Amino acid sequence: MFYYFDFTVWFKLLRLVGQEPNRRQRRGLYKLLLLHIPLRATITAVCFFLDGILFPGLWLTRVKTPVFIIGHARSGTTLAHRLMSADRRFSAFRYYELLLPSLVQKKLVRLLAWLDANLLGRTLERRLQAWEKRKFGPTQHIHKMGLTIPEEDDLMYFNSCASGFWLTKLPYMSELDFFHIDRRPAAGRRRMMKFYRECVRRQLYLNGSERIHLSKNPTYCGRVESLIEAFPDARFVVLYRNPYETIPSLLKLLNVGWKLQGNLSLERIRESNEVMTGLSYETYLYPLEVLGRHPETRCAVIDYRRLTTDPKGTIEDVYRDLGLDITPDYAAFLDAESARNKHHETEHRYSLAEFGLDDREIRQRLAPLFEKFGWDADVPANQHDDKKKEPAHA
């Protein structure tokens, strides 16, 4: 039970930081990579090792039939994850649990939370809430985040320097590849996935060994083969939404974060947008290609439009495809969600032209999916700049 750290990427990150023109930003990133990351990784590595000694029941915990929700970012993976997480049979990581993957760390956090609630008048809780507003505030209107909100499993690799979240700090999309895990050498790929499996085991030990791990990760579209290799009984839920909406929405989210970094060259942002657009095409096509090679793997495909208009019927079909039954309590939740969702909308603006995207190229590259899902019937977002409705939890 050893901690995973990607030294190759760590050295590459250090080299890229040296290219940053802003001295203040460069100093902050060096501090993160040379001080904070090694310190966090060392502490976690020690705690990770101690887990097997302090919690012997961990050795008996097994990961059975995990469910991975994947799809292009902004395609409704968060909504699908939230709906399925309401089923008590599932277990998921919360934001802080991904940054503190060992049982020792999580137990200490829960003890501290109990002391804060019972002895300190929730002083620490209020300070953390204020920190959350500063940390996540600028992008909350696009993607809601918080320390106790379920987040993408890929975040657990951040302190290992193996997470795609590093691209929000260093947008060198042409030099940092956190997507094509399936293409990596077998030994390194398996070591990475073994660490992931160990983290999932710890979460199940904490939440209940009888539960099923539920994961939501758009970036995992590039590691479907690796997931099947690490979890032979894995099941998949694949989300599909019109790329005229998802691609510019993702680029907008990334660009907001990059602009907050300050002093990034327009050329580097433009190059990163181009690389991200290319990855978007792979994100749409690769999962079904891999799953097609594994007919024994259960999977369900969700059309985003139906998920937002008929969440109950959509989830019922997903459960059928995955071989799951719906309990009476969960059925009641889905009934309430369907009624509530009809009146829950917000507004977002999408524009292909803003990022130099060509709707004809997107249509050509993803032609099979346009035909499968009938996206040609939708009005391309770049043909108008008026606001269009989108459910708040997409």
C-alpha positions as CSV (number, residue, x, y, z in Angstrom):
1,M,0.0,0.0,0.0
2,F,2.4,2.6,-1.2
3,Y,1.6,6.2,-2.3
4,Y,1.8,7.1,-6.0
5,F,3.9,10.1,-7.2
6,D,4.7,11.0,-10.8
7,F,8.3,12.3,-10.7
8,T,8.4,12.6,-14.5
9,V,5.5,15.1,-14.5
10,W,6.9,16.9,-11.4
11,F,10.2,17.6,-13.1
12,K,8.3,18.7,-16.2
13,L,6.1,21.1,-14.2
14,L,9.2,22.6,-12.6
15,R,10.7,23.2,-16.1
16,L,7.5,24.8,-17.3
17,V,7.3,27.1,-14.3
18,G,10.7,28.4,-15.2
19,Q,9.2,29.6,-18.5
20,E,6.6,31.7,-16.7
21,P,7.3,35.5,-17.4
22,N,5.5,36.8,-14.3
23,R,8.0,36.7,-11.4
24,R,5.3,36.7,-8.7
25,Q,3.4,33.8,-10.3
26,R,6.6,31.9,-11.0
27,R,7.6,32.3,-7.3
28,G,4.2,31.1,-6.1
29,L,4.3,28.0,-8.4
30,Y,7.9,27.1,-7.3
31,K,6.7,27.4,-3.7
32,L,3.8,25.0,-4.5
33,L,6.0,22.5,-6.3
34,L,9.1,22.6,-4.2
35,L,7.6,23.0,-0.7
36,H,3.9,22.3,-0.5
37,I,3.6,19.4,-2.9
38,P,6.6,17.4,-1.4
39,L,5.3,18.1,2.1
40,R,1.8,17.0,1.3
41,A,2.9,13.9,-0.6
42,T,5.3,12.8,2.2
43,I,2.6,13.2,4.9
44,T,0.1,11.4,2.7
45,A,2.6,8.6,1.9
46,V,3.2,7.9,5.6
47,C,-0.5,8.0,6.4
48,F,-1.2,5.8,3.4
49,F,1.2,3.2,4.7
50,L,-0.2,3.4,8.2
51,D,-3.7,2.7,7.0
52,G,-3.0,-1.0,6.6
53,I,-1.6,-1.2,10.1
54,L,-4.1,0.9,12.0
55,F,-7.2,-0.4,10.1
56,P,-6.7,-4.1,9.5
57,G,-10.3,-4.4,8.3
58,L,-9.1,-2.6,5.1
59,W,-7.4,-5.8,3.9
60,L,-10.9,-7.4,3.7
61,T,-12.5,-4.5,1.8
62,R,-13.2,-5.3,-1.9
63,V,-14.1,-3.0,-4.7
64,K,-17.1,-4.6,-6.5
65,T,-18.8,-3.4,-9.7
66,P,-17.9,0.3,-9.5
67,V,-19.8,2.7,-11.8
68,F,-17.9,5.3,-13.8
69,I,-19.9,8.2,-15.2
70,I,-17.9,9.7,-18.1
71,G,-18.5,12.0,-21.0
72,H,-17.3,15.3,-22.4
73,A,-17.2,18.1,-19.7
74,R,-20.4,20.1,-19.5
75,S,-22.4,17.2,-20.9
76,G,-24.4,16.5,-17.7
77,T,-22.0,14.2,-15.9
78,T,-22.4,16.3,-12.7
79,L,-26.2,16.0,-12.9
80,A,-26.1,12.3,-13.5
81,H,-23.7,11.8,-10.6
82,R,-25.9,13.9,-8.3
83,L,-29.0,11.9,-9.2
84,M,-27.3,8.6,-8.7
85,S,-25.5,9.6,-5.6
86,A,-28.9,10.0,-3.9
87,D,-29.2,6.2,-4.0
88,R,-27.7,5.2,-0.7
89,R,-26.1,2.1,-2.1
90,F,-23.4,4.3,-3.7
91,S,-20.3,5.8,-2.3
92,A,-18.4,8.8,-3.7
93,F,-15.5,11.0,-2.9
94,R,-16.0,14.5,-1.6
95,Y,-13.5,17.3,-2.6
96,Y,-11.5,17.3,0.6
97,E,-11.4,13.4,0.7
98,L,-9.7,13.4,-2.7
99,L,-6.9,15.7,-1.4
100,L,-6.6,13.6,1.7
101,P,-6.9,10.0,0.4
102,S,-5.6,8.0,3.4
103,L,-7.9,6.7,6.1
104,V,-5.7,8.3,8.8
105,Q,-6.2,11.7,7.3
106,K,-10.0,11.3,6.8
107,K,-10.5,10.1,10.3
108,L,-8.5,13.1,11.7
109,V,-10.7,15.5,9.6
110,R,-13.9,13.9,10.9
111,L,-12.5,14.1,14.5
112,L,-11.6,17.8,14.0
113,A,-15.1,18.5,12.6
114,W,-16.7,16.9,15.6
115,L,-14.5,19.0,18.0
116,D,-15.3,22.1,16.0
117,A,-19.1,21.4,16.1
118,N,-19.2,20.4,19.8
119,L,-16.5,22.5,21.5
120,L,-15.5,25.4,19.2
121,G,-18.9,26.7,18.1
122,R,-18.2,25.9,14.4
123,T,-15.4,28.5,14.2
124,L,-13.4,26.4,11.8
125,E,-16.4,25.7,9.7
126,R,-17.1,29.4,9.2
127,R,-13.5,30.1,8.3
128,L,-13.5,27.3,5.8
129,Q,-16.7,28.6,4.2
130,A,-15.1,32.0,3.8
131,W,-12.1,30.3,2.2
132,E,-14.4,28.4,-0.2
133,K,-16.0,31.7,-1.4
134,R,-12.5,33.1,-2.2
135,K,-11.3,29.9,-3.8
136,F,-14.2,28.8,-5.9
137,G,-16.3,32.0,-6.2
138,P,-15.1,33.2,-9.6
139,T,-16.3,30.0,-11.3
140,Q,-19.2,28.9,-9.1
141,H,-21.7,30.2,-11.7
142,I,-20.2,27.7,-14.2
143,H,-19.3,24.7,-12.0
144,K,-20.3,24.5,-8.4
145,M,-17.4,23.4,-6.1
146,G,-16.9,23.0,-2.4
147,L,-14.9,21.0,0.2
148,T,-17.8,18.7,1.0
149,I,-19.3,18.5,-2.5
150,P,-18.5,15.4,-4.6
151,E,-15.8,16.1,-7.2
152,E,-14.0,14.3,-10.0
153,D,-11.8,11.4,-8.7
154,D,-8.9,12.8,-10.8
155,L,-8.3,15.4,-8.2
156,M,-6.8,12.7,-5.9
157,Y,-3.8,12.8,-8.2
158,F,-3.1,16.5,-7.8
159,N,-0.6,16.1,-5.0
160,S,0.9,13.3,-7.0
161,C,1.5,15.7,-9.9
162,A,-0.6,13.3,-12.1
163,S,-3.9,15.2,-12.3
164,G,-5.4,17.2,-15.2
165,F,-6.3,19.9,-12.6
166,W,-2.7,21.1,-13.0
167,L,-3.7,22.4,-16.4
168,T,-5.8,25.1,-14.6
169,K,-2.5,26.4,-13.2
170,L,-0.2,25.8,-16.1
171,P,-2.0,25.7,-19.4
172,Y,0.6,24.0,-21.4
173,M,-1.8,21.7,-23.2
174,S,0.7,20.7,-25.8
175,E,3.3,19.5,-23.3
176,L,1.2,18.1,-20.4
177,D,-1.0,15.1,-21.3
178,F,-3.3,13.8,-18.6
179,F,-5.8,12.4,-21.0
180,H,-4.2,9.5,-22.9
181,I,-3.5,7.2,-20.0
182,D,-4.4,4.2,-22.1
183,R,-1.4,5.0,-24.3
184,R,1.1,5.0,-21.5
185,P,3.6,2.1,-20.9
186,A,1.8,-0.8,-19.2
187,A,3.9,-0.7,-16.0
188,G,3.4,3.0,-15.2
189,R,-0.3,2.8,-16.2
190,R,-0.9,-0.1,-13.9
191,R,0.9,1.5,-11.0
192,M,-1.2,4.6,-11.4
193,M,-4.4,2.6,-11.5
194,K,-3.4,0.4,-8.6
195,F,-3.1,3.6,-6.4
196,Y,-6.6,4.6,-7.6
197,R,-8.0,1.3,-6.6
198,E,-6.4,1.5,-3.2
199,C,-8.0,5.0,-2.7
200,V,-11.4,3.6,-3.7
201,R,-11.0,0.8,-1.2
202,R,-10.3,3.2,1.6
203,Q,-13.3,5.3,0.7
204,L,-15.5,2.1,0.8
205,Y,-14.0,1.1,4.1
206,L,-15.0,4.5,5.4
207,N,-18.5,4.7,3.9
208,G,-19.4,1.1,4.1
209,S,-17.8,-1.9,2.4
210,E,-21.2,-3.1,1.0
211,R,-21.5,0.1,-1.1
212,I,-20.7,0.6,-4.7
213,H,-18.1,3.2,-5.8
214,L,-19.6,5.9,-8.0
215,S,-17.3,8.1,-10.0
216,K,-17.8,11.1,-12.3
217,N,-14.8,12.1,-14.4
218,P,-14.8,13.6,-17.9
219,T,-11.1,13.1,-18.2
220,Y,-11.5,9.4,-17.7
221,C,-12.8,9.1,-21.2
222,G,-9.2,8.7,-22.1
223,R,-8.6,5.8,-19.8
224,V,-11.6,3.5,-20.3
225,E,-9.3,0.6,-21.2
226,S,-7.2,1.2,-18.1
227,L,-10.3,1.3,-15.9
228,I,-11.5,-2.0,-17.3
229,E,-8.1,-3.5,-16.7
230,A,-8.0,-2.3,-13.1
231,F,-11.7,-3.0,-12.4
232,P,-12.8,-6.0,-14.6
233,D,-16.4,-5.8,-13.4
234,A,-16.7,-2.0,-13.9
235,R,-19.8,-0.5,-15.3
236,F,-20.0,2.7,-17.3
237,V,-22.5,5.5,-17.9
238,V,-21.6,7.7,-20.9
239,L,-23.2,11.1,-21.4
240,Y,-23.7,12.8,-24.7
241,R,-24.7,16.4,-25.4
242,N,-24.5,18.5,-28.5
243,P,-20.9,19.5,-29.0
244,Y,-21.9,23.0,-30.2
245,E,-22.8,23.5,-26.5
246,T,-20.2,21.5,-24.6
247,I,-17.0,22.5,-26.4
248,P,-17.4,26.3,-26.0
249,S,-18.8,25.9,-22.5
250,L,-15.7,23.9,-21.5
251,L,-13.3,26.4,-23.1
252,K,-15.1,29.3,-21.4
253,L,-14.6,27.5,-18.0
254,L,-10.9,27.0,-18.7
255,N,-10.3,30.5,-20.0
256,V,-12.0,32.0,-16.9
257,G,-9.6,30.1,-14.7
258,W,-6.5,30.9,-16.9
259,K,-7.3,34.6,-16.9
260,L,-7.4,34.5,-13.1
261,Q,-3.7,33.4,-13.3
262,G,-2.8,36.7,-14.9
263,N,-0.3,37.6,-17.6
264,L,-0.8,34.5,-19.7
265,S,0.1,35.2,-23.3
266,L,-2.8,35.1,-25.8
267,E,-0.7,32.8,-28.0
268,R,-0.4,30.2,-25.2
269,I,-4.2,30.4,-24.4
270,R,-5.0,30.1,-28.1
271,E,-2.7,27.0,-28.5
272,S,-4.2,25.4,-25.4
273,N,-7.7,26.0,-26.7
274,E,-6.8,24.3,-30.0
275,V,-5.4,21.3,-28.1
276,M,-8.4,21.1,-25.9
277,T,-10.7,21.2,-28.9
278,G,-8.8,18.2,-30.4
279,L,-9.1,16.3,-27.2
280,S,-12.9,17.0,-27.2
281,Y,-13.3,15.0,-30.4
282,E,-11.5,12.1,-28.8
283,T,-13.6,12.4,-25.7
284,Y,-16.7,12.0,-27.8
285,L,-15.5,9.1,-29.9
286,Y,-13.1,7.0,-27.8
287,P,-15.3,5.6,-24.9
288,L,-17.7,3.8,-27.2
289,E,-14.8,2.6,-29.3
290,V,-13.3,0.9,-26.3
291,L,-16.6,-0.4,-24.9
292,G,-17.3,-1.8,-28.3
293,R,-14.2,-4.0,-27.8
294,H,-15.6,-5.1,-24.4
295,P,-19.1,-6.4,-25.0
296,E,-19.0,-8.1,-21.6
297,T,-18.8,-4.7,-19.9
298,R,-22.2,-3.3,-18.9
299,C,-22.8,0.3,-20.0
300,A,-25.6,2.8,-20.4
301,V,-25.7,5.8,-22.8
302,I,-27.5,9.0,-21.7
303,D,-28.8,11.7,-24.1
304,Y,-28.4,15.0,-22.1
305,R,-31.7,16.4,-23.5
306,R,-33.6,13.5,-22.0
307,L,-31.8,13.6,-18.7
308,T,-32.9,17.2,-18.2
309,T,-36.5,16.7,-19.3
310,D,-37.1,13.2,-18.0
311,P,-34.6,12.5,-15.2
312,K,-36.6,9.7,-13.7
313,G,-37.2,7.8,-16.9
314,T,-33.5,8.3,-17.9
315,I,-32.2,6.9,-14.6
316,E,-34.6,4.0,-14.7
317,D,-33.2,3.0,-18.1
318,V,-29.6,3.5,-16.8
319,Y,-30.3,1.1,-13.9
320,R,-31.8,-1.4,-16.2
321,D,-28.8,-1.3,-18.5
322,L,-26.4,-1.6,-15.5
323,G,-28.4,-4.5,-14.0
324,L,-29.5,-2.5,-10.9
325,D,-32.8,-2.4,-9.2
326,I,-34.5,0.8,-7.9
327,T,-35.6,0.8,-4.3
328,P,-38.9,2.4,-3.2
329,D,-37.0,5.2,-1.4
330,Y,-34.9,6.0,-4.4
331,A,-38.0,5.9,-6.7
332,A,-39.6,8.5,-4.5
333,F,-36.5,10.7,-4.8
334,L,-36.7,10.5,-8.6
335,D,-40.3,11.4,-8.6
336,A,-39.6,14.5,-6.5
337,E,-36.6,15.4,-8.7
338,S,-38.7,15.1,-11.9
339,A,-41.2,17.5,-10.5
340,R,-38.6,20.0,-9.2
341,N,-36.5,19.9,-12.4
342,K,-39.3,21.3,-14.5
343,H,-39.0,24.6,-12.8
344,H,-35.3,24.8,-12.3
345,E,-33.5,26.7,-15.2
346,T,-30.7,29.2,-15.5
347,E,-29.1,31.1,-18.4
348,H,-25.8,30.6,-20.1
349,R,-24.3,32.0,-23.3
350,Y,-22.6,29.8,-25.8
351,S,-20.6,31.0,-28.8
352,L,-18.5,28.9,-31.2
353,A,-17.1,32.1,-32.8
354,E,-15.7,33.3,-29.5
355,F,-13.1,30.5,-29.6
356,G,-12.7,30.3,-33.3
357,L,-14.6,27.1,-33.6
358,D,-16.1,26.0,-36.9
359,D,-19.5,24.2,-36.6
360,R,-18.9,22.5,-40.0
361,E,-15.6,20.9,-38.7
362,I,-17.3,19.8,-35.5
363,R,-20.1,18.3,-37.6
364,Q,-17.7,16.5,-39.9
365,R,-15.5,15.1,-37.1
366,L,-18.4,13.8,-35.0
367,A,-20.7,12.9,-37.9
368,P,-21.7,9.4,-36.5
369,L,-22.8,10.9,-33.2
370,F,-24.7,13.7,-34.9
371,E,-26.7,11.1,-36.8
372,K,-27.1,8.9,-33.7
373,F,-28.4,11.6,-31.5
374,G,-30.1,13.9,-34.1
375,W,-28.1,17.0,-33.2
376,D,-28.7,18.5,-36.6
377,A,-32.1,19.4,-35.4
378,D,-30.6,21.7,-32.8
379,V,-29.7,25.2,-33.7
380,P,-25.9,25.7,-33.8
381,A,-24.9,28.0,-31.0
382,N,-22.7,30.1,-33.3
383,Q,-25.7,31.1,-35.4
384,H,-27.0,33.3,-32.6
385,D,-25.7,35.1,-29.5
386,D,-29.0,35.2,-27.7
387,K,-29.2,33.4,-24.3
388,K,-30.5,29.9,-24.3
389,K,-31.8,27.9,-21.4
390,E,-29.8,25.2,-19.6
391,P,-30.7,23.3,-16.5
392,A,-28.7,24.6,-13.5
393,H,-27.2,21.2,-12.6
394,A,-25.7,20.4,-16.0
